[in-house]
């Protein structure tokens, strides 16, 4: 697990590649992308909203590689609904309805059935 500053899950992957390349390691960019795709399962994005609160806004799964592009799929997204009278942002988390590729891995690591059903 690590923390990284980016404006979107897609940008997060590009930043990871750039940080590795800045380390002056003599590995081709394609090999770096492949290693990221094989080692990162999920990207959890947390944003500071305009009311000052921090919320998880996206949970995105890294699926693998297609050519030289890292393939992802969004699993959950925070959807803005309204704002309360005191300025607090209200919203809900919506599932994309896609079956996570990492579902079996989650079971092996002991995630409970309620969590796994929320993914479906």
Biopython code that builds the backbone (N, CA, C, O; Angstrom):
import numpy as np
from Bio.PDB.StructureBuilder import StructureBuilder

atoms = [
    (1, "UNK", "N", (0.850, -1.159, 0.000)),
    (1, "UNK", "CA", (0.000, 0.000, 0.000)),
    (1, "UNK", "C", (0.900, 1.227, 0.000)),
    (1, "UNK", "O", (1.932, 1.260, 0.670)),
    (2, "UNK", "N", (0.492, 2.226, -0.758)),
    (2, "UNK", "CA", (1.260, 3.471, -0.780)),
    (2, "UNK", "C", (0.320, 4.637, -1.016)),
    (2, "UNK", "O", (-0.847, 4.458, -1.367)),
    (3, "UNK", "N", (0.846, 5.822, -0.817)),
    (3, "UNK", "CA", (0.104, 7.051, -1.059)),
    (3, "UNK", "C", (0.805, 7.810, -2.171)),
    (3, "UNK", "O", (2.033, 7.857, -2.245)),
    (4, "UNK", "N", (-0.008, 8.402, -3.033)),
    (4, "UNK", "CA", (0.531, 9.118, -4.176)),
    (4, "UNK", "C", (-0.465, 10.221, -4.517)),
    (4, "UNK", "O", (-1.672, 10.010, -4.402)),
    (5, "UNK", "N", (0.007, 11.372, -4.926)),
    (5, "UNK", "CA", (-0.880, 12.491, -5.251)),
    (5, "UNK", "C", (-1.156, 12.519, -6.746)),
    (5, "UNK", "O", (-0.236, 12.620, -7.557)),
    (6, "UNK", "N", (-2.439, 12.426, -7.103)),
    (6, "UNK", "CA", (-2.866, 12.480, -8.501)),
    (6, "UNK", "C", (-4.320, 12.928, -8.531)),
    (6, "UNK", "O", (-5.033, 12.815, -7.534)),
    (7, "UNK", "N", (-4.750, 13.432, -9.669)),
    (7, "UNK", "CA", (-6.119, 13.937, -9.800)),
    (7, "UNK", "C", (-7.126, 12.892, -10.253)),
    (7, "UNK", "O", (-8.331, 13.145, -10.242)),
    (8, "UNK", "N", (-6.642, 11.717, -10.653)),
    (8, "UNK", "CA", (-7.543, 10.655, -11.094)),
    (8, "UNK", "C", (-6.796, 9.322, -10.995)),
    (8, "UNK", "O", (-5.566, 9.302, -10.930)),
    (9, "UNK", "N", (-7.531, 8.221, -10.983)),
    (9, "UNK", "CA", (-6.862, 6.917, -10.975)),
    (9, "UNK", "C", (-5.957, 6.719, -12.189)),
    (9, "UNK", "O", (-4.880, 6.137, -12.059)),
    (10, "UNK", "N", (-6.367, 7.186, -13.356)),
    (10, "UNK", "CA", (-5.547, 7.060, -14.566)),
    (10, "UNK", "C", (-4.249, 7.851, -14.407)),
    (10, "UNK", "O", (-3.173, 7.368, -14.761)),
    (11, "UNK", "N", (-4.357, 9.064, -13.876)),
    (11, "UNK", "CA", (-3.160, 9.894, -13.662)),
    (11, "UNK", "C", (-2.230, 9.252, -12.636)),
    (11, "UNK", "O", (-1.011, 9.403, -12.723)),
    (12, "UNK", "N", (-2.791, 8.547, -11.681)),
    (12, "UNK", "CA", (-1.999, 7.844, -10.672)),
    (12, "UNK", "C", (-1.031, 6.868, -11.330)),
    (12, "UNK", "O", (0.133, 6.790, -10.938)),
    (13, "UNK", "N", (-1.498, 6.131, -12.315)),
    (13, "UNK", "CA", (-0.640, 5.168, -13.008)),
    (13, "UNK", "C", (0.501, 5.862, -13.733)),
    (13, "UNK", "O", (1.638, 5.391, -13.698)),
    (14, "UNK", "N", (0.208, 6.971, -14.386)),
    (14, "UNK", "CA", (1.243, 7.745, -15.068)),
    (14, "UNK", "C", (2.269, 8.302, -14.099)),
    (14, "UNK", "O", (3.463, 8.332, -14.397)),
    (15, "UNK", "N", (1.802, 8.744, -12.936)),
    (15, "UNK", "CA", (2.735, 9.265, -11.927)),
    (15, "UNK", "C", (3.641, 8.167, -11.389)),
    (15, "UNK", "O", (4.826, 8.401, -11.149)),
    (16, "UNK", "N", (3.089, 6.963, -11.196)),
    (16, "UNK", "CA", (3.924, 5.852, -10.748)),
    (16, "UNK", "C", (5.037, 5.585, -11.761)),
    (16, "UNK", "O", (6.201, 5.429, -11.392)),
    (17, "UNK", "N", (4.670, 5.534, -13.033)),
    (17, "UNK", "CA", (5.664, 5.313, -14.084)),
    (17, "UNK", "C", (6.741, 6.390, -14.045)),
    (17, "UNK", "O", (7.931, 6.087, -14.126)),
    (18, "UNK", "N", (6.319, 7.658, -13.919)),
    (18, "UNK", "CA", (7.271, 8.770, -13.896)),
    (18, "UNK", "C", (8.200, 8.710, -12.692)),
    (18, "UNK", "O", (9.395, 8.976, -12.823)),
    (19, "UNK", "N", (7.674, 8.366, -11.527)),
    (19, "UNK", "CA", (8.531, 8.283, -10.343)),
    (19, "UNK", "C", (9.587, 7.198, -10.496)),
    (19, "UNK", "O", (10.733, 7.377, -10.083)),
    (20, "UNK", "N", (9.201, 6.077, -11.089)),
    (20, "UNK", "CA", (10.171, 4.998, -11.302)),
    (20, "UNK", "C", (11.234, 5.446, -12.308)),
    (20, "UNK", "O", (12.423, 5.198, -12.108)),
    (21, "UNK", "N", (10.808, 6.104, -13.386)),
    (21, "UNK", "CA", (11.753, 6.583, -14.388)),
    (21, "UNK", "C", (12.702, 7.635, -13.812)),
    (21, "UNK", "O", (13.855, 7.718, -14.233)),
    (22, "UNK", "N", (12.230, 8.437, -12.857)),
    (22, "UNK", "CA", (13.085, 9.444, -12.219)),
    (22, "UNK", "C", (14.173, 8.797, -11.376)),
    (22, "UNK", "O", (15.181, 9.438, -11.079)),
    (23, "UNK", "N", (13.992, 7.549, -10.988)),
    (23, "UNK", "CA", (14.986, 6.832, -10.201)),
    (23, "UNK", "C", (16.179, 6.401, -11.034)),
    (23, "UNK", "O", (17.090, 5.758, -10.511)),
    (24, "UNK", "N", (16.199, 6.736, -12.310)),
    (24, "UNK", "CA", (17.317, 6.448, -13.208)),
    (24, "UNK", "C", (17.607, 4.957, -13.309)),
    (24, "UNK", "O", (18.760, 4.546, -13.441)),
    (25, "UNK", "N", (16.545, 4.148, -13.246)),
    (25, "UNK", "CA", (16.687, 2.706, -13.422)),
    (25, "UNK", "C", (16.676, 2.424, -14.919)),
    (25, "UNK", "O", (15.863, 2.984, -15.654)),
    (26, "UNK", "N", (17.552, 1.581, -15.356)),
    (26, "UNK", "CA", (17.684, 1.280, -16.787)),
    (26, "UNK", "C", (16.726, 0.174, -17.202)),
    (26, "UNK", "O", (17.147, -0.915, -17.593)),
    (27, "UNK", "N", (15.422, 0.469, -17.110)),
    (27, "UNK", "CA", (14.377, -0.472, -17.519)),
    (27, "UNK", "C", (13.488, 0.252, -18.526)),
    (27, "UNK", "O", (13.145, 1.414, -18.312)),
    (28, "UNK", "N", (13.109, -0.405, -19.614)),
    (28, "UNK", "CA", (12.216, 0.246, -20.591)),
    (28, "UNK", "C", (10.858, 0.582, -19.957)),
    (28, "UNK", "O", (10.383, -0.109, -19.056)),
    (29, "UNK", "N", (10.255, 1.659, -20.454)),
    (29, "UNK", "CA", (8.960, 2.107, -19.930)),
    (29, "UNK", "C", (7.916, 0.996, -20.028)),
    (29, "UNK", "O", (7.085, 0.857, -19.130)),
    (30, "UNK", "N", (7.941, 0.220, -21.080)),
    (30, "UNK", "CA", (6.973, -0.862, -21.254)),
    (30, "UNK", "C", (7.090, -1.889, -20.124)),
    (30, "UNK", "O", (6.080, -2.399, -19.640)),
    (31, "UNK", "N", (8.315, -2.189, -19.709)),
    (31, "UNK", "CA", (8.532, -3.141, -18.613)),
    (31, "UNK", "C", (8.040, -2.561, -17.290)),
    (31, "UNK", "O", (7.506, -3.285, -16.450)),
    (32, "UNK", "N", (8.221, -1.266, -17.109)),
    (32, "UNK", "CA", (7.741, -0.601, -15.887)),
    (32, "UNK", "C", (6.215, -0.659, -15.847)),
    (32, "UNK", "O", (5.631, -0.988, -14.815)),
    (33, "UNK", "N", (5.570, -0.340, -16.967)),
    (33, "UNK", "CA", (4.098, -0.386, -17.040)),
    (33, "UNK", "C", (3.595, -1.786, -16.736)),
    (33, "UNK", "O", (2.617, -1.952, -16.007)),
    (34, "UNK", "N", (4.252, -2.789, -17.287)),
    (34, "UNK", "CA", (3.846, -4.180, -17.074)),
    (34, "UNK", "C", (3.981, -4.558, -15.597)),
    (34, "UNK", "O", (3.106, -5.228, -15.049)),
    (35, "UNK", "N", (5.072, -4.131, -14.950)),
    (35, "UNK", "CA", (5.249, -4.431, -13.525)),
    (35, "UNK", "C", (4.171, -3.767, -12.683)),
    (35, "UNK", "O", (3.655, -4.372, -11.743)),
    (36, "UNK", "N", (3.826, -2.525, -13.013)),
    (36, "UNK", "CA", (2.765, -1.829, -12.281)),
    (36, "UNK", "C", (1.447, -2.580, -12.461)),
    (36, "UNK", "O", (0.734, -2.829, -11.489)),
    (37, "UNK", "N", (1.128, -2.937, -13.695)),
    (37, "UNK", "CA", (-0.132, -3.640, -13.979)),
    (37, "UNK", "C", (-0.215, -4.973, -13.253)),
    (37, "UNK", "O", (-1.300, -5.390, -12.848)),
    (38, "UNK", "N", (0.919, -5.645, -13.085)),
    (38, "UNK", "CA", (0.924, -6.950, -12.423)),
    (38, "UNK", "C", (0.948, -6.857, -10.906)),
    (38, "UNK", "O", (0.582, -7.817, -10.228)),
    (39, "UNK", "N", (1.369, -5.727, -10.362)),
    (39, "UNK", "CA", (1.520, -5.640, -8.905)),
    (39, "UNK", "C", (0.466, -4.773, -8.211)),
    (39, "UNK", "O", (0.279, -4.893, -7.001)),
    (40, "UNK", "N", (-0.212, -3.919, -8.942)),
    (40, "UNK", "CA", (-1.242, -3.055, -8.340)),
    (40, "UNK", "C", (-2.607, -3.671, -8.615)),
    (40, "UNK", "O", (-2.949, -3.945, -9.766)),
    (41, "UNK", "N", (-3.392, -3.890, -7.554)),
    (41, "UNK", "CA", (-4.734, -4.449, -7.711)),
    (41, "UNK", "C", (-5.800, -3.356, -7.766)),
    (41, "UNK", "O", (-6.654, -3.358, -8.653)),
    (42, "UNK", "N", (-5.745, -2.433, -6.822)),
    (42, "UNK", "CA", (-6.779, -1.397, -6.712)),
    (42, "UNK", "C", (-6.158, -0.028, -6.513)),
    (42, "UNK", "O", (-5.087, 0.111, -5.921)),
    (43, "UNK", "N", (-6.852, 0.981, -7.022)),
    (43, "UNK", "CA", (-6.505, 2.376, -6.752)),
    (43, "UNK", "C", (-7.698, 2.974, -6.032)),
    (43, "UNK", "O", (-8.811, 2.982, -6.557)),
    (44, "UNK", "N", (-7.463, 3.475, -4.828)),
    (44, "UNK", "CA", (-8.511, 4.120, -4.032)),
    (44, "UNK", "C", (-8.191, 5.605, -4.015)),
    (44, "UNK", "O", (-7.180, 6.022, -3.449)),
    (45, "UNK", "N", (-9.055, 6.403, -4.636)),
    (45, "UNK", "CA", (-8.811, 7.836, -4.711)),
    (45, "UNK", "C", (-9.611, 8.556, -3.630)),
    (45, "UNK", "O", (-10.816, 8.354, -3.480)),
    (46, "UNK", "N", (-8.903, 9.401, -2.883)),
    (46, "UNK", "CA", (-9.522, 10.235, -1.858)),
    (46, "UNK", "C", (-9.326, 11.683, -2.276)),
    (46, "UNK", "O", (-8.211, 12.103, -2.586)),
    (47, "UNK", "N", (-10.411, 12.441, -2.282)),
    (47, "UNK", "CA", (-10.337, 13.857, -2.663)),
    (47, "UNK", "C", (-10.840, 14.730, -1.514)),
    (47, "UNK", "O", (-11.678, 14.314, -0.713)),
    (48, "UNK", "N", (-10.311, 15.939, -1.458)),
    (48, "UNK", "CA", (-10.881, 16.954, -0.563)),
    (48, "UNK", "C", (-11.962, 17.658, -1.377)),
    (48, "UNK", "O", (-11.693, 18.219, -2.439)),
    (49, "UNK", "N", (-13.186, 17.618, -0.861)),
    (49, "UNK", "CA", (-14.316, 18.245, -1.548)),
    (49, "UNK", "C", (-14.393, 19.720, -1.176)),
    (49, "UNK", "O", (-13.700, 20.171, -0.264)),
    (50, "UNK", "N", (-15.215, 20.453, -1.865)),
    (50, "UNK", "CA", (-15.264, 21.902, -1.643)),
    (50, "UNK", "C", (-15.765, 22.283, -0.258)),
    (50, "UNK", "O", (-15.549, 23.413, 0.179)),
    (51, "UNK", "N", (-16.440, 21.354, 0.455)),
    (51, "UNK", "CA", (-16.870, 21.642, 1.827)),
    (51, "UNK", "C", (-15.754, 21.359, 2.836)),
    (51, "UNK", "O", (-15.949, 21.509, 4.042)),
    (52, "UNK", "N", (-14.590, 20.951, 2.336)),
    (52, "UNK", "CA", (-13.441, 20.684, 3.203)),
    (52, "UNK", "C", (-13.320, 19.237, 3.652)),
    (52, "UNK", "O", (-12.295, 18.848, 4.212)),
    (53, "UNK", "N", (-14.348, 18.438, 3.414)),
    (53, "UNK", "CA", (-14.292, 17.033, 3.828)),
    (53, "UNK", "C", (-13.462, 16.232, 2.827)),
    (53, "UNK", "O", (-13.304, 16.616, 1.668)),
    (54, "UNK", "N", (-12.944, 15.123, 3.307)),
    (54, "UNK", "CA", (-12.234, 14.193, 2.428)),
    (54, "UNK", "C", (-13.119, 12.973, 2.255)),
    (54, "UNK", "O", (-13.657, 12.434, 3.223)),
    (55, "UNK", "N", (-13.263, 12.546, 1.012)),
    (55, "UNK", "CA", (-14.090, 11.376, 0.710)),
    (55, "UNK", "C", (-13.377, 10.479, -0.280)),
    (55, "UNK", "O", (-12.638, 10.946, -1.146)),
    (56, "UNK", "N", (-13.608, 9.199, -0.139)),
    (56, "UNK", "CA", (-13.197, 8.272, -1.177)),
    (56, "UNK", "C", (-14.123, 8.542, -2.352)),
    (56, "UNK", "O", (-15.342, 8.444, -2.215)),
    (57, "UNK", "N", (-13.559, 8.882, -3.503)),
    (57, "UNK", "CA", (-14.390, 9.235, -4.655)),
    (57, "UNK", "C", (-14.368, 8.170, -5.749)),
    (57, "UNK", "O", (-15.290, 8.098, -6.562)),
    (58, "UNK", "N", (-13.331, 7.351, -5.774)),
    (58, "UNK", "CA", (-13.255, 6.292, -6.787)),
    (58, "UNK", "C", (-12.528, 5.084, -6.219)),
    (58, "UNK", "O", (-11.573, 5.215, -5.454)),
    (59, "UNK", "N", (-12.993, 3.921, -6.602)),
    (59, "UNK", "CA", (-12.242, 2.686, -6.391)),
    (59, "UNK", "C", (-12.144, 2.050, -7.769)),
    (59, "UNK", "O", (-13.144, 1.661, -8.373)),
    (60, "UNK", "N", (-10.915, 1.957, -8.242)),
    (60, "UNK", "CA", (-10.648, 1.490, -9.595)),
    (60, "UNK", "C", (-9.742, 0.276, -9.540)),
    (60, "UNK", "O", (-8.771, 0.248, -8.785)),
    (61, "UNK", "N", (-10.059, -0.712, -10.331)),
    (61, "UNK", "CA", (-9.289, -1.944, -10.369)),
    (61, "UNK", "C", (-8.331, -1.920, -11.559)),
    (61, "UNK", "O", (-8.701, -1.516, -12.661)),
    (62, "UNK", "N", (-7.097, -2.358, -11.319)),
    (62, "UNK", "CA", (-6.120, -2.499, -12.398)),
    (62, "UNK", "C", (-6.235, -3.936, -12.897)),
    (62, "UNK", "O", (-6.025, -4.881, -12.138)),
    (63, "UNK", "N", (-6.566, -4.093, -14.161)),
    (63, "UNK", "CA", (-6.853, -5.415, -14.728)),
    (63, "UNK", "C", (-5.611, -6.052, -15.344)),
    (63, "UNK", "O", (-5.375, -7.248, -15.172)),
    (64, "UNK", "N", (-4.825, -5.267, -16.052)),
    (64, "UNK", "CA", (-3.650, -5.808, -16.730)),
    (64, "UNK", "C", (-3.222, -4.892, -17.850)),
    (64, "UNK", "O", (-3.412, -3.677, -17.788)),
    (65, "UNK", "N", (-2.642, -5.486, -18.874)),
    (65, "UNK", "CA", (-2.131, -4.714, -20.009)),
    (65, "UNK", "C", (-2.877, -5.091, -21.281)),
    (65, "UNK", "O", (-3.254, -6.247, -21.476)),
    (66, "UNK", "N", (-3.081, -4.110, -22.134)),
    (66, "UNK", "CA", (-3.584, -4.320, -23.487)),
    (66, "UNK", "C", (-2.636, -3.548, -24.389)),
    (66, "UNK", "O", (-2.710, -2.323, -24.484)),
    (67, "UNK", "N", (-1.749, -4.271, -25.047)),
    (67, "UNK", "CA", (-0.681, -3.598, -25.794)),
    (67, "UNK", "C", (0.263, -2.946, -24.807)),
    (67, "UNK", "O", (0.809, -3.613, -23.929)),
    (68, "UNK", "N", (0.459, -1.631, -24.948)),
    (68, "UNK", "CA", (1.330, -0.921, -24.004)),
    (68, "UNK", "C", (0.535, -0.036, -23.046)),
    (68, "UNK", "O", (1.098, 0.863, -22.421)),
    (69, "UNK", "N", (-0.767, -0.285, -22.929)),
    (69, "UNK", "CA", (-1.644, 0.514, -22.066)),
    (69, "UNK", "C", (-2.103, -0.316, -20.866)),
    (69, "UNK", "O", (-2.510, -1.468, -21.016)),
    (70, "UNK", "N", (-2.032, 0.281, -19.678)),
    (70, "UNK", "CA", (-2.549, -0.371, -18.474)),
    (70, "UNK", "C", (-4.073, -0.238, -18.498)),
    (70, "UNK", "O", (-4.604, 0.864, -18.633)),
    (71, "UNK", "N", (-4.764, -1.359, -18.365)),
    (71, "UNK", "CA", (-6.230, -1.389, -18.444)),
    (71, "UNK", "C", (-6.807, -1.356, -17.035)),
    (71, "UNK", "O", (-6.347, -2.075, -16.148)),
    (72, "UNK", "N", (-7.825, -0.512, -16.838)),
    (72, "UNK", "CA", (-8.494, -0.385, -15.534)),
    (72, "UNK", "C", (-9.998, -0.478, -15.732)),
    (72, "UNK", "O", (-10.507, -0.347, -16.845)),
    (73, "UNK", "N", (-10.701, -0.710, -14.617)),
    (73, "UNK", "CA", (-12.160, -0.608, -14.638)),
    (73, "UNK", "C", (-12.599, -0.003, -13.309)),
    (73, "UNK", "O", (-12.115, -0.383, -12.243)),
    (74, "UNK", "N", (-13.514, 0.936, -13.398)),
    (74, "UNK", "CA", (-14.032, 1.593, -12.198)),
    (74, "UNK", "C", (-15.041, 0.675, -11.525)),
    (74, "UNK", "O", (-15.972, 0.187, -12.165)),
    (75, "UNK", "N", (-14.850, 0.442, -10.223)),
    (75, "UNK", "CA", (-15.760, -0.419, -9.471)),
    (75, "UNK", "C", (-16.789, 0.388, -8.698)),
    (75, "UNK", "O", (-17.974, 0.054, -8.708)),
    (76, "UNK", "N", (-16.348, 1.454, -8.025)),
    (76, "UNK", "CA", (-17.241, 2.307, -7.241)),
    (76, "UNK", "C", (-16.897, 3.760, -7.499)),
    (76, "UNK", "O", (-15.744, 4.108, -7.753)),
    (77, "UNK", "N", (-17.923, 4.608, -7.429)),
    (77, "UNK", "CA", (-17.723, 6.043, -7.606)),
    (77, "UNK", "C", (-18.655, 6.785, -6.657)),
    (77, "UNK", "O", (-19.804, 6.387, -6.464)),
    (78, "UNK", "N", (-18.152, 7.868, -6.065)),
    (78, "UNK", "CA", (-18.982, 8.727, -5.229)),
    (78, "UNK", "C", (-19.749, 9.666, -6.147)),
    (78, "UNK", "O", (-19.151, 10.392, -6.941)),
    (79, "UNK", "N", (-21.065, 9.650, -6.040)),
    (79, "UNK", "CA", (-21.917, 10.507, -6.865)),
    (79, "UNK", "C", (-22.470, 11.639, -6.007)),
    (79, "UNK", "O", (-23.144, 11.399, -5.005)),
    (80, "UNK", "N", (-22.183, 12.864, -6.404)),
    (80, "UNK", "CA", (-22.700, 14.053, -5.725)),
    (80, "UNK", "C", (-24.212, 14.115, -5.929)),
    (80, "UNK", "O", (-24.701, 13.971, -7.049)),
    (81, "UNK", "N", (-24.953, 14.331, -4.829)),
    (81, "UNK", "CA", (-26.412, 14.442, -4.927)),
    (81, "UNK", "C", (-26.909, 15.845, -4.616)),
    (81, "UNK", "O", (-27.727, 16.402, -5.348)),
    (82, "UNK", "N", (-26.405, 16.413, -3.519)),
    (82, "UNK", "CA", (-26.910, 17.703, -3.070)),
    (82, "UNK", "C", (-25.957, 18.280, -2.038)),
    (82, "UNK", "O", (-24.899, 17.721, -1.750)),
    (83, "UNK", "N", (-26.360, 19.404, -1.498)),
    (83, "UNK", "CA", (-25.600, 20.050, -0.447)),
    (83, "UNK", "C", (-26.576, 20.399, 0.676)),
    (83, "UNK", "O", (-27.670, 20.903, 0.419)),
    (84, "UNK", "N", (-26.179, 20.129, 1.916)),
    (84, "UNK", "CA", (-27.052, 20.442, 3.046)),
    (84, "UNK", "C", (-27.055, 21.945, 3.298)),
    (84, "UNK", "O", (-26.263, 22.685, 2.715)),
    (85, "UNK", "N", (-27.949, 22.386, 4.168)),
    (85, "UNK", "CA", (-28.050, 23.812, 4.471)),
    (85, "UNK", "C", (-26.760, 24.376, 5.053)),
    (85, "UNK", "O", (-26.434, 25.545, 4.849)),
    (86, "UNK", "N", (-26.024, 23.525, 5.785)),
    (86, "UNK", "CA", (-24.765, 24.000, 6.364)),
    (86, "UNK", "C", (-23.571, 23.797, 5.421)),
    (86, "UNK", "O", (-22.423, 23.938, 5.844)),
    (87, "UNK", "N", (-23.832, 23.467, 4.142)),
    (87, "UNK", "CA", (-22.783, 23.394, 3.136)),
    (87, "UNK", "C", (-22.087, 22.057, 2.993)),
    (87, "UNK", "O", (-21.120, 21.940, 2.240)),
    (88, "UNK", "N", (-22.563, 21.049, 3.704)),
    (88, "UNK", "CA", (-21.943, 19.724, 3.598)),
    (88, "UNK", "C", (-22.413, 19.016, 2.328)),
    (88, "UNK", "O", (-23.597, 19.031, 1.990)),
    (89, "UNK", "N", (-21.479, 18.409, 1.651)),
    (89, "UNK", "CA", (-21.793, 17.685, 0.417)),
    (89, "UNK", "C", (-22.437, 16.353, 0.773)),
    (89, "UNK", "O", (-21.957, 15.627, 1.644)),
    (90, "UNK", "N", (-23.517, 16.048, 0.095)),
    (90, "UNK", "CA", (-24.202, 14.773, 0.282)),
    (90, "UNK", "C", (-24.111, 13.986, -1.022)),
    (90, "UNK", "O", (-24.187, 14.544, -2.117)),
    (91, "UNK", "N", (-23.948, 12.699, -0.872)),
    (91, "UNK", "CA", (-23.852, 11.858, -2.043)),
    (91, "UNK", "C", (-23.923, 10.406, -1.641)),
    (91, "UNK", "O", (-24.145, 10.074, -0.476)),
    (92, "UNK", "N", (-23.733, 9.553, -2.610)),
    (92, "UNK", "CA", (-23.750, 8.123, -2.330)),
    (92, "UNK", "C", (-22.734, 7.424, -3.209)),
    (92, "UNK", "O", (-22.297, 7.941, -4.237)),
    (93, "UNK", "N", (-22.377, 6.236, -2.770)),
    (93, "UNK", "CA", (-21.429, 5.427, -3.521)),
    (93, "UNK", "C", (-22.205, 4.503, -4.441)),
    (93, "UNK", "O", (-23.133, 3.814, -4.018)),
    (94, "UNK", "N", (-21.814, 4.501, -5.691)),
    (94, "UNK", "CA", (-22.498, 3.663, -6.671)),
    (94, "UNK", "C", (-21.526, 2.652, -7.253)),
    (94, "UNK", "O", (-20.394, 2.973, -7.615)),
    (95, "UNK", "N", (-22.003, 1.433, -7.327)),
    (95, "UNK", "CA", (-21.225, 0.372, -7.941)),
    (95, "UNK", "C", (-21.397, 0.453, -9.448)),
    (95, "UNK", "O", (-22.471, 0.799, -9.941)),
    (96, "UNK", "N", (-20.349, 0.137, -10.168)),
    (96, "UNK", "CA", (-20.447, 0.108, -11.631)),
    (96, "UNK", "C", (-21.191, -1.140, -12.091)),
    (96, "UNK", "O", (-21.625, -1.227, -13.240)),
    (97, "UNK", "N", (-21.337, -2.108, -11.183)),
    (97, "UNK", "CA", (-21.996, -3.358, -11.534)),
    (97, "UNK", "C", (-21.076, -4.367, -12.208)),
    (97, "UNK", "O", (-21.501, -5.462, -12.579)),
    (98, "UNK", "N", (-19.815, -3.987, -12.361)),
    (98, "UNK", "CA", (-18.848, -4.892, -12.987)),
    (98, "UNK", "C", (-18.281, -5.844, -11.942)),
    (98, "UNK", "O", (-18.038, -5.450, -10.802)),
    (99, "UNK", "N", (-18.076, -7.069, -12.326)),
    (99, "UNK", "CA", (-17.506, -8.067, -11.428)),
    (99, "UNK", "C", (-15.996, -7.846, -11.347)),
    (99, "UNK", "O", (-15.313, -7.899, -12.370)),
    (100, "UNK", "N", (-15.466, -7.599, -10.151)),
    (100, "UNK", "CA", (-14.027, -7.358, -10.019)),
    (100, "UNK", "C", (-13.211, -8.595, -10.396)),
    (100, "UNK", "O", (-13.567, -9.717, -10.038)),
    (101, "UNK", "N", (-12.133, -8.380, -11.109)),
    (101, "UNK", "CA", (-11.224, -9.470, -11.440)),
    (101, "UNK", "C", (-10.535, -9.988, -10.188)),
    (101, "UNK", "O", (-10.139, -11.152, -10.136)),
    (102, "UNK", "N", (-10.390, -9.148, -9.192)),
    (102, "UNK", "CA", (-9.690, -9.523, -7.960)),
    (102, "UNK", "C", (-10.626, -10.114, -6.907)),
    (102, "UNK", "O", (-10.245, -10.232, -5.742)),
    (103, "UNK", "N", (-11.837, -10.485, -7.297)),
    (103, "UNK", "CA", (-12.818, -10.993, -6.343)),
    (103, "UNK", "C", (-12.325, -12.248, -5.619)),
    (103, "UNK", "O", (-12.452, -12.350, -4.398)),
    (104, "UNK", "N", (-11.779, -13.178, -6.348)),
    (104, "UNK", "CA", (-11.295, -14.407, -5.712)),
    (104, "UNK", "C", (-10.126, -14.123, -4.777)),
    (104, "UNK", "O", (-10.018, -14.726, -3.710)),
    (105, "UNK", "N", (-9.268, -13.219, -5.173)),
    (105, "UNK", "CA", (-8.136, -12.825, -4.317)),
    (105, "UNK", "C", (-8.661, -12.199, -3.015)),
    (105, "UNK", "O", (-8.104, -12.443, -1.945)),
    (106, "UNK", "N", (-9.725, -11.397, -3.102)),
    (106, "UNK", "CA", (-10.328, -10.780, -1.915)),
    (106, "UNK", "C", (-10.861, -11.853, -0.970)),
    (106, "UNK", "O", (-10.702, -11.748, 0.247)),
    (107, "UNK", "N", (-11.488, -12.872, -1.523)),
    (107, "UNK", "CA", (-11.981, -13.983, -0.691)),
    (107, "UNK", "C", (-10.820, -14.670, 0.030)),
    (107, "UNK", "O", (-10.924, -14.988, 1.214)),
    (108, "UNK", "N", (-9.729, -14.894, -0.675)),
    (108, "UNK", "CA", (-8.566, -15.563, -0.087)),
    (108, "UNK", "C", (-7.971, -14.755, 1.057)),
    (108, "UNK", "O", (-7.385, -15.320, 1.981)),
    (109, "UNK", "N", (-8.120, -13.427, 0.998)),
    (109, "UNK", "CA", (-7.587, -12.575, 2.047)),
    (109, "UNK", "C", (-8.616, -12.287, 3.141)),
    (109, "UNK", "O", (-8.373, -11.465, 4.025)),
    (110, "UNK", "N", (-9.770, -12.967, 3.079)),
    (110, "UNK", "CA", (-10.724, -12.912, 4.168)),
    (110, "UNK", "C", (-11.736, -11.785, 4.150)),
    (110, "UNK", "O", (-12.364, -11.519, 5.175)),
    (111, "UNK", "N", (-11.920, -11.108, 3.017)),
    (111, "UNK", "CA", (-12.970, -10.090, 2.979)),
    (111, "UNK", "C", (-14.310, -10.769, 3.174)),
    (111, "UNK", "O", (-14.557, -11.842, 2.623)),
    (112, "UNK", "N", (-15.163, -10.152, 3.948)),
    (112, "UNK", "CA", (-16.430, -10.818, 4.282)),
    (112, "UNK", "C", (-17.413, -10.791, 3.115)),
    (112, "UNK", "O", (-17.250, -10.025, 2.165)),
    (113, "UNK", "N", (-18.427, -11.633, 3.203)),
    (113, "UNK", "CA", (-19.394, -11.817, 2.133)),
    (113, "UNK", "C", (-20.165, -10.535, 1.828)),
    (113, "UNK", "O", (-20.486, -10.285, 0.666)),
    (114, "UNK", "N", (-20.473, -9.711, 2.841)),
    (114, "UNK", "CA", (-21.217, -8.473, 2.604)),
    (114, "UNK", "C", (-20.440, -7.535, 1.692)),
    (114, "UNK", "O", (-21.013, -6.913, 0.798)),
    (115, "UNK", "N", (-19.129, -7.435, 1.921)),
    (115, "UNK", "CA", (-18.296, -6.600, 1.052)),
    (115, "UNK", "C", (-18.295, -7.139, -0.368)),
    (115, "UNK", "O", (-18.431, -6.388, -1.333)),
    (116, "UNK", "N", (-18.140, -8.436, -0.478)),
    (116, "UNK", "CA", (-18.056, -9.033, -1.800)),
    (116, "UNK", "C", (-19.373, -8.889, -2.551)),
    (116, "UNK", "O", (-19.363, -8.688, -3.765)),
    (117, "UNK", "N", (-20.509, -8.988, -1.858)),
    (117, "UNK", "CA", (-21.810, -8.806, -2.522)),
    (117, "UNK", "C", (-22.008, -7.372, -2.967)),
    (117, "UNK", "O", (-22.668, -7.128, -3.977)),
    (118, "UNK", "N", (-21.444, -6.406, -2.227)),
    (118, "UNK", "CA", (-21.553, -4.992, -2.627)),
    (118, "UNK", "C", (-20.818, -4.744, -3.929)),
    (118, "UNK", "O", (-21.158, -3.818, -4.666)),
    (119, "UNK", "N", (-19.818, -5.556, -4.222)),
    (119, "UNK", "CA", (-19.044, -5.421, -5.457)),
    (119, "UNK", "C", (-19.820, -5.888, -6.672)),
    (119, "UNK", "O", (-19.496, -5.508, -7.797)),
    (120, "UNK", "N", (-20.830, -6.699, -6.464)),
    (120, "UNK", "CA", (-21.547, -7.290, -7.608)),
    (120, "UNK", "C", (-22.757, -6.491, -8.015)),
    (120, "UNK", "O", (-23.454, -6.865, -8.958)),
]
sb = StructureBuilder()
sb.init_structure("model")
sb.init_model(0)
sb.init_chain("A")
sb.init_seg("    ")
for serial, (resi, resn, name, xyz) in enumerate(atoms, 1):
    if name == "N":
        sb.init_residue(resn, " ", resi, " ")
    sb.init_atom(name, np.array(xyz, "f"), 0.0, 1.0, " ", f" {name:<3s}", serial, name[0])
structure = sb.get_structure()
